[in-house]
Amino acid sequence: MSDEQGAARTRTDAGPYVHYCQEPGCRKWGGFGFAVGRVEPHWYCFEHRPATWPPAKQVA
């Protein structure tokens, strides 16, 4: 079975996806992002990025 059967032939998006800072009232580009588990990632600008990032998941 080919995995190309359901693939789109052309890209519908143009250029990189732009994330904005999630701090209320801030409209700067959010270049610092993180996600814990399978949740929606959080994006912040340089000024509002967390001082300490969430700890990485420990693999046993």
PDB file of N, CA, C and O in Angstrom:
ATOM      1  N   MET A   1       0.846  -1.177   0.000  1.00  0.00           N
ATOM      2  CA  MET A   1       0.000   0.000   0.000  1.00  0.00           C
ATOM      3  C   MET A   1       0.892   1.240   0.000  1.00  0.00           C
ATOM      4  O   MET A   1       1.839   1.324   0.783  1.00  0.00           O
ATOM      5  N   SER A   2       0.603   2.176  -0.850  1.00  0.00           N
ATOM      6  CA  SER A   2       1.385   3.396  -0.943  1.00  0.00           C
ATOM      7  C   SER A   2       0.864   4.448   0.028  1.00  0.00           C
ATOM      8  O   SER A   2      -0.346   4.608   0.187  1.00  0.00           O
ATOM      9  N   ASP A   3       1.770   5.156   0.669  1.00  0.00           N
ATOM     10  CA  ASP A   3       1.343   6.230   1.559  1.00  0.00           C
ATOM     11  C   ASP A   3       1.157   7.538   0.797  1.00  0.00           C
ATOM     12  O   ASP A   3       0.869   8.570   1.404  1.00  0.00           O
ATOM     13  N   GLU A   4       1.316   7.509  -0.513  1.00  0.00           N
ATOM     14  CA  GLU A   4       1.142   8.711  -1.329  1.00  0.00           C
ATOM     15  C   GLU A   4      -0.300   8.911  -1.782  1.00  0.00           C
ATOM     16  O   GLU A   4      -0.611   9.946  -2.372  1.00  0.00           O
ATOM     17  N   GLN A   5      -1.177   7.968  -1.529  1.00  0.00           N
ATOM     18  CA  GLN A   5      -2.554   8.062  -1.989  1.00  0.00           C
ATOM     19  C   GLN A   5      -3.291   9.240  -1.376  1.00  0.00           C
ATOM     20  O   GLN A   5      -4.059   9.908  -2.068  1.00  0.00           O
ATOM     21  N   GLY A   6      -3.076   9.511  -0.096  1.00  0.00           N
ATOM     22  CA  GLY A   6      -3.781  10.598   0.563  1.00  0.00           C
ATOM     23  C   GLY A   6      -2.974  11.875   0.659  1.00  0.00           C
ATOM     24  O   GLY A   6      -3.425  12.845   1.269  1.00  0.00           O
ATOM     25  N   ALA A   7      -1.790  11.896   0.070  1.00  0.00           N
ATOM     26  CA  ALA A   7      -0.919  13.065   0.175  1.00  0.00           C
ATOM     27  C   ALA A   7      -1.388  14.192  -0.741  1.00  0.00           C
ATOM     28  O   ALA A   7      -1.862  13.942  -1.849  1.00  0.00           O
ATOM     29  N   ALA A   8      -1.256  15.421  -0.281  1.00  0.00           N
ATOM     30  CA  ALA A   8      -1.597  16.578  -1.107  1.00  0.00           C
ATOM     31  C   ALA A   8      -0.513  16.791  -2.150  1.00  0.00           C
ATOM     32  O   ALA A   8       0.672  16.642  -1.850  1.00  0.00           O
ATOM     33  N   ARG A   9      -0.900  17.133  -3.363  1.00  0.00           N
ATOM     34  CA  ARG A   9       0.071  17.305  -4.437  1.00  0.00           C
ATOM     35  C   ARG A   9       0.775  18.655  -4.361  1.00  0.00           C
ATOM     36  O   ARG A   9       1.930  18.768  -4.772  1.00  0.00           O
ATOM     37  N   THR A  10       0.117  19.656  -3.856  1.00  0.00           N
ATOM     38  CA  THR A  10       0.732  20.977  -3.743  1.00  0.00           C
ATOM     39  C   THR A  10       0.570  21.494  -2.322  1.00  0.00           C
ATOM     40  O   THR A  10      -0.364  21.121  -1.611  1.00  0.00           O
ATOM     41  N   ARG A  11       1.495  22.358  -1.924  1.00  0.00           N
ATOM     42  CA  ARG A  11       1.392  22.988  -0.605  1.00  0.00           C
ATOM     43  C   ARG A  11       0.353  24.084  -0.653  1.00  0.00           C
ATOM     44  O   ARG A  11       0.293  24.852  -1.613  1.00  0.00           O
ATOM     45  N   THR A  12      -0.461  24.159   0.376  1.00  0.00           N
ATOM     46  CA  THR A  12      -1.481  25.196   0.441  1.00  0.00           C
ATOM     47  C   THR A  12      -1.017  26.400   1.247  1.00  0.00           C
ATOM     48  O   THR A  12      -1.574  27.488   1.108  1.00  0.00           O
ATOM     49  N   ASP A  13      -0.006  26.219   2.088  1.00  0.00           N
ATOM     50  CA  ASP A  13       0.494  27.343   2.879  1.00  0.00           C
ATOM     51  C   ASP A  13       1.713  27.950   2.188  1.00  0.00           C
ATOM     52  O   ASP A  13       2.450  27.258   1.486  1.00  0.00           O
ATOM     53  N   ALA A  14       1.909  29.216   2.391  1.00  0.00           N
ATOM     54  CA  ALA A  14       3.034  29.904   1.763  1.00  0.00           C
ATOM     55  C   ALA A  14       3.891  30.533   2.855  1.00  0.00           C
ATOM     56  O   ALA A  14       3.444  31.443   3.554  1.00  0.00           O
ATOM     57  N   GLY A  15       5.104  30.057   2.999  1.00  0.00           N
ATOM     58  CA  GLY A  15       6.018  30.634   3.971  1.00  0.00           C
ATOM     59  C   GLY A  15       5.884  30.012   5.342  1.00  0.00           C
ATOM     60  O   GLY A  15       5.056  29.126   5.551  1.00  0.00           O
ATOM     61  N   PRO A  16       6.703  30.479   6.282  1.00  0.00           N
ATOM     62  CA  PRO A  16       6.687  29.919   7.630  1.00  0.00           C
ATOM     63  C   PRO A  16       5.456  30.368   8.420  1.00  0.00           C
ATOM     64  O   PRO A  16       4.887  31.428   8.156  1.00  0.00           O
ATOM     65  N   TYR A  17       5.064  29.565   9.368  1.00  0.00           N
ATOM     66  CA  TYR A  17       3.939  29.924  10.234  1.00  0.00           C
ATOM     67  C   TYR A  17       4.450  30.886  11.296  1.00  0.00           C
ATOM     68  O   TYR A  17       5.489  30.641  11.909  1.00  0.00           O
ATOM     69  N   VAL A  18       3.739  31.961  11.513  1.00  0.00           N
ATOM     70  CA  VAL A  18       4.161  32.992  12.469  1.00  0.00           C
ATOM     71  C   VAL A  18       3.401  32.798  13.772  1.00  0.00           C
ATOM     72  O   VAL A  18       2.170  32.789  13.795  1.00  0.00           O
ATOM     73  N   HIS A  19       4.151  32.644  14.852  1.00  0.00           N
ATOM     74  CA  HIS A  19       3.558  32.521  16.184  1.00  0.00           C
ATOM     75  C   HIS A  19       3.706  33.871  16.874  1.00  0.00           C
ATOM     76  O   HIS A  19       4.774  34.482  16.829  1.00  0.00           O
ATOM     77  N   TYR A  20       2.649  34.330  17.504  1.00  0.00           N
ATOM     78  CA  TYR A  20       2.713  35.574  18.260  1.00  0.00           C
ATOM     79  C   TYR A  20       2.779  35.264  19.745  1.00  0.00           C
ATOM     80  O   TYR A  20       2.318  34.213  20.192  1.00  0.00           O
ATOM     81  N   CYS A  21       3.349  36.175  20.496  1.00  0.00           N
ATOM     82  CA  CYS A  21       3.481  36.036  21.945  1.00  0.00           C
ATOM     83  C   CYS A  21       2.097  35.899  22.572  1.00  0.00           C
ATOM     84  O   CYS A  21       1.159  36.595  22.181  1.00  0.00           O
ATOM     85  N   GLN A  22       1.975  34.997  23.547  1.00  0.00           N
ATOM     86  CA  GLN A  22       0.696  34.758  24.200  1.00  0.00           C
ATOM     87  C   GLN A  22       0.473  35.654  25.418  1.00  0.00           C
ATOM     88  O   GLN A  22      -0.567  35.555  26.070  1.00  0.00           O
ATOM     89  N   GLU A  23       1.410  36.506  25.728  1.00  0.00           N
ATOM     90  CA  GLU A  23       1.231  37.447  26.835  1.00  0.00           C
ATOM     91  C   GLU A  23       0.130  38.433  26.446  1.00  0.00           C
ATOM     92  O   GLU A  23       0.184  39.003  25.356  1.00  0.00           O
ATOM     93  N   PRO A  24      -0.870  38.649  27.309  1.00  0.00           N
ATOM     94  CA  PRO A  24      -1.953  39.578  26.965  1.00  0.00           C
ATOM     95  C   PRO A  24      -1.428  40.969  26.602  1.00  0.00           C
ATOM     96  O   PRO A  24      -0.645  41.559  27.347  1.00  0.00           O
ATOM     97  N   GLY A  25      -1.861  41.477  25.469  1.00  0.00           N
ATOM     98  CA  GLY A  25      -1.482  42.811  25.023  1.00  0.00           C
ATOM     99  C   GLY A  25      -0.201  42.871  24.206  1.00  0.00           C
ATOM    100  O   GLY A  25       0.113  43.925  23.653  1.00  0.00           O
ATOM    101  N   CYS A  26       0.541  41.788  24.109  1.00  0.00           N
ATOM    102  CA  CYS A  26       1.793  41.774  23.362  1.00  0.00           C
ATOM    103  C   CYS A  26       1.537  41.253  21.950  1.00  0.00           C
ATOM    104  O   CYS A  26       0.883  40.224  21.779  1.00  0.00           O
ATOM    105  N   ARG A  27       2.052  41.962  20.929  1.00  0.00           N
ATOM    106  CA  ARG A  27       1.866  41.541  19.540  1.00  0.00           C
ATOM    107  C   ARG A  27       3.207  41.246  18.871  1.00  0.00           C
ATOM    108  O   ARG A  27       3.312  41.318  17.647  1.00  0.00           O
ATOM    109  N   LYS A  28       4.237  40.913  19.659  1.00  0.00           N
ATOM    110  CA  LYS A  28       5.542  40.576  19.104  1.00  0.00           C
ATOM    111  C   LYS A  28       5.567  39.128  18.647  1.00  0.00           C
ATOM    112  O   LYS A  28       4.727  38.318  19.038  1.00  0.00           O
ATOM    113  N   TRP A  29       6.566  38.816  17.798  1.00  0.00           N
ATOM    114  CA  TRP A  29       6.737  37.463  17.310  1.00  0.00           C
ATOM    115  C   TRP A  29       7.167  36.558  18.458  1.00  0.00           C
ATOM    116  O   TRP A  29       8.091  36.892  19.199  1.00  0.00           O
ATOM    117  N   GLY A  30       6.505  35.418  18.609  1.00  0.00           N
ATOM    118  CA  GLY A  30       6.823  34.459  19.660  1.00  0.00           C
ATOM    119  C   GLY A  30       7.792  33.414  19.170  1.00  0.00           C
ATOM    120  O   GLY A  30       7.374  32.377  18.656  1.00  0.00           O
ATOM    121  N   GLY A  31       9.058  33.661  19.314  1.00  0.00           N
ATOM    122  CA  GLY A  31      10.079  32.740  18.841  1.00  0.00           C
ATOM    123  C   GLY A  31      10.470  31.688  19.863  1.00  0.00           C
ATOM    124  O   GLY A  31      11.243  30.783  19.550  1.00  0.00           O
ATOM    125  N   PHE A  32       9.949  31.791  21.080  1.00  0.00           N
ATOM    126  CA  PHE A  32      10.284  30.847  22.134  1.00  0.00           C
ATOM    127  C   PHE A  32       9.029  30.071  22.498  1.00  0.00           C
ATOM    128  O   PHE A  32       8.108  30.614  23.109  1.00  0.00           O
ATOM    129  N   GLY A  33       8.996  28.807  22.121  1.00  0.00           N
ATOM    130  CA  GLY A  33       7.806  28.003  22.360  1.00  0.00           C
ATOM    131  C   GLY A  33       8.116  26.709  23.062  1.00  0.00           C
ATOM    132  O   GLY A  33       9.231  26.195  22.978  1.00  0.00           O
ATOM    133  N   PHE A  34       7.122  26.182  23.757  1.00  0.00           N
ATOM    134  CA  PHE A  34       7.267  24.892  24.404  1.00  0.00           C
ATOM    135  C   PHE A  34       5.889  24.253  24.550  1.00  0.00           C
ATOM    136  O   PHE A  34       4.865  24.935  24.550  1.00  0.00           O
ATOM    137  N   ALA A  35       5.891  22.953  24.672  1.00  0.00           N
ATOM    138  CA  ALA A  35       4.673  22.188  24.919  1.00  0.00           C
ATOM    139  C   ALA A  35       5.029  21.056  25.863  1.00  0.00           C
ATOM    140  O   ALA A  35       6.113  20.477  25.779  1.00  0.00           O
ATOM    141  N   VAL A  36       4.117  20.748  26.753  1.00  0.00           N
ATOM    142  CA  VAL A  36       4.300  19.644  27.682  1.00  0.00           C
ATOM    143  C   VAL A  36       3.285  18.578  27.298  1.00  0.00           C
ATOM    144  O   VAL A  36       2.078  18.801  27.382  1.00  0.00           O
ATOM    145  N   GLY A  37       3.773  17.436  26.881  1.00  0.00           N
ATOM    146  CA  GLY A  37       2.885  16.368  26.448  1.00  0.00           C
ATOM    147  C   GLY A  37       2.331  16.649  25.059  1.00  0.00           C
ATOM    148  O   GLY A  37       3.042  17.154  24.190  1.00  0.00           O
ATOM    149  N   ARG A  38       1.068  16.322  24.854  1.00  0.00           N
ATOM    150  CA  ARG A  38       0.442  16.494  23.539  1.00  0.00           C
ATOM    151  C   ARG A  38      -0.511  17.683  23.508  1.00  0.00           C
ATOM    152  O   ARG A  38      -1.495  17.674  22.768  1.00  0.00           O
ATOM    153  N   VAL A  39      -0.227  18.686  24.295  1.00  0.00           N
ATOM    154  CA  VAL A  39      -1.086  19.871  24.340  1.00  0.00           C
ATOM    155  C   VAL A  39      -0.622  20.891  23.308  1.00  0.00           C
ATOM    156  O   VAL A  39       0.454  20.752  22.726  1.00  0.00           O
ATOM    157  N   GLU A  40      -1.425  21.899  23.089  1.00  0.00           N
ATOM    158  CA  GLU A  40      -1.079  22.992  22.180  1.00  0.00           C
ATOM    159  C   GLU A  40       0.153  23.725  22.723  1.00  0.00           C
ATOM    160  O   GLU A  40       0.200  24.036  23.913  1.00  0.00           O
ATOM    161  N   PRO A  41       1.141  24.005  21.883  1.00  0.00           N
ATOM    162  CA  PRO A  41       2.335  24.698  22.377  1.00  0.00           C
ATOM    163  C   PRO A  41       2.051  26.151  22.777  1.00  0.00           C
ATOM    164  O   PRO A  41       1.139  26.786  22.247  1.00  0.00           O
ATOM    165  N   HIS A  42       2.833  26.653  23.702  1.00  0.00           N
ATOM    166  CA  HIS A  42       2.746  28.042  24.160  1.00  0.00           C
ATOM    167  C   HIS A  42       3.908  28.801  23.542  1.00  0.00           C
ATOM    168  O   HIS A  42       5.032  28.300  23.538  1.00  0.00           O
ATOM    169  N   TRP A  43       3.664  29.995  23.018  1.00  0.00           N
ATOM    170  CA  TRP A  43       4.690  30.789  22.344  1.00  0.00           C
ATOM    171  C   TRP A  43       4.843  32.140  23.020  1.00  0.00           C
ATOM    172  O   TRP A  43       3.855  32.795  23.353  1.00  0.00           O
ATOM    173  N   TYR A  44       6.101  32.556  23.222  1.00  0.00           N
ATOM    174  CA  TYR A  44       6.395  33.823  23.881  1.00  0.00           C
ATOM    175  C   TYR A  44       7.507  34.562  23.142  1.00  0.00           C
ATOM    176  O   TYR A  44       8.349  33.942  22.492  1.00  0.00           O
ATOM    177  N   CYS A  45       7.504  35.883  23.244  1.00  0.00           N
ATOM    178  CA  CYS A  45       8.579  36.684  22.676  1.00  0.00           C
ATOM    179  C   CYS A  45       9.773  36.644  23.640  1.00  0.00           C
ATOM    180  O   CYS A  45       9.684  36.071  24.726  1.00  0.00           O
ATOM    181  N   PHE A  46      10.876  37.251  23.234  1.00  0.00           N
ATOM    182  CA  PHE A  46      12.079  37.257  24.071  1.00  0.00           C
ATOM    183  C   PHE A  46      11.805  37.920  25.415  1.00  0.00           C
ATOM    184  O   PHE A  46      12.284  37.451  26.448  1.00  0.00           O
ATOM    185  N   GLU A  47      11.047  38.995  25.407  1.00  0.00           N
ATOM    186  CA  GLU A  47      10.778  39.748  26.628  1.00  0.00           C
ATOM    187  C   GLU A  47       9.918  38.973  27.622  1.00  0.00           C
ATOM    188  O   GLU A  47      10.115  39.106  28.830  1.00  0.00           O
ATOM    189  N   HIS A  48       8.968  38.167  27.144  1.00  0.00           N
ATOM    190  CA  HIS A  48       8.018  37.479  28.014  1.00  0.00           C
ATOM    191  C   HIS A  48       8.278  35.984  28.174  1.00  0.00           C
ATOM    192  O   HIS A  48       7.471  35.285  28.786  1.00  0.00           O
ATOM    193  N   ARG A  49       9.384  35.483  27.639  1.00  0.00           N
ATOM    194  CA  ARG A  49       9.643  34.044  27.748  1.00  0.00           C
ATOM    195  C   ARG A  49       9.820  33.673  29.216  1.00  0.00           C
ATOM    196  O   ARG A  49      10.301  34.491  30.000  1.00  0.00           O
ATOM    197  N   PRO A  50       9.447  32.473  29.598  1.00  0.00           N
ATOM    198  CA  PRO A  50       9.586  32.054  31.001  1.00  0.00           C
ATOM    199  C   PRO A  50      11.055  32.026  31.428  1.00  0.00           C
ATOM    200  O   PRO A  50      11.936  31.658  30.651  1.00  0.00           O
ATOM    201  N   ALA A  51      11.296  32.419  32.667  1.00  0.00           N
ATOM    202  CA  ALA A  51      12.669  32.408  33.193  1.00  0.00           C
ATOM    203  C   ALA A  51      13.170  30.979  33.331  1.00  0.00           C
ATOM    204  O   ALA A  51      14.341  30.701  33.072  1.00  0.00           O
ATOM    205  N   THR A  52      12.290  30.075  33.737  1.00  0.00           N
ATOM    206  CA  THR A  52      12.635  28.657  33.821  1.00  0.00           C
ATOM    207  C   THR A  52      11.648  27.894  32.963  1.00  0.00           C
ATOM    208  O   THR A  52      10.436  28.066  33.088  1.00  0.00           O
ATOM    209  N   TRP A  53      12.173  27.051  32.092  1.00  0.00           N
ATOM    210  CA  TRP A  53      11.326  26.249  31.214  1.00  0.00           C
ATOM    211  C   TRP A  53      10.794  25.054  31.978  1.00  0.00           C
ATOM    212  O   TRP A  53      11.402  24.640  32.965  1.00  0.00           O
ATOM    213  N   PRO A  54       9.676  24.489  31.550  1.00  0.00           N
ATOM    214  CA  PRO A  54       9.180  23.274  32.206  1.00  0.00           C
ATOM    215  C   PRO A  54      10.225  22.161  32.094  1.00  0.00           C
ATOM    216  O   PRO A  54      10.919  22.068  31.081  1.00  0.00           O
ATOM    217  N   PRO A  55      10.342  21.334  33.101  1.00  0.00           N
ATOM    218  CA  PRO A  55      11.352  20.267  33.042  1.00  0.00           C
ATOM    219  C   PRO A  55      11.043  19.282  31.913  1.00  0.00           C
ATOM    220  O   PRO A  55       9.881  19.044  31.585  1.00  0.00           O
ATOM    221  N   ALA A  56      12.075  18.724  31.335  1.00  0.00           N
ATOM    222  CA  ALA A  56      11.912  17.752  30.277  1.00  0.00           C
ATOM    223  C   ALA A  56      11.362  16.463  30.854  1.00  0.00           C
ATOM    224  O   ALA A  56      11.610  16.140  32.016  1.00  0.00           O
ATOM    225  N   LYS A  57      10.625  15.733  30.052  1.00  0.00           N
ATOM    226  CA  LYS A  57      10.061  14.468  30.505  1.00  0.00           C
ATOM    227  C   LYS A  57      11.187  13.455  30.698  1.00  0.00           C
ATOM    228  O   LYS A  57      12.020  13.265  29.812  1.00  0.00           O
ATOM    229  N   GLN A  58      11.203  12.822  31.838  1.00  0.00           N
ATOM    230  CA  GLN A  58      12.227  11.843  32.153  1.00  0.00           C
ATOM    231  C   GLN A  58      11.856  10.492  31.558  1.00  0.00           C
ATOM    232  O   GLN A  58      10.748   9.995  31.762  1.00  0.00           O
ATOM    233  N   VAL A  59      12.780   9.911  30.829  1.00  0.00           N
ATOM    234  CA  VAL A  59      12.562   8.592  30.240  1.00  0.00           C
ATOM    235  C   VAL A  59      13.244   7.567  31.128  1.00  0.00           C
ATOM    236  O   VAL A  59      14.435   7.669  31.420  1.00  0.00           O
ATOM    237  N   ALA A  60      12.475   6.586  31.549  1.00  0.00           N
ATOM    238  CA  ALA A  60      13.025   5.567  32.448  1.00  0.00           C
ATOM    239  C   ALA A  60      13.756   4.486  31.712  1.00  0.00           C
ATOM    240  O   ALA A  60      14.275   3.559  32.332  1.00  0.00           O
TER     241      ALA A  60
END
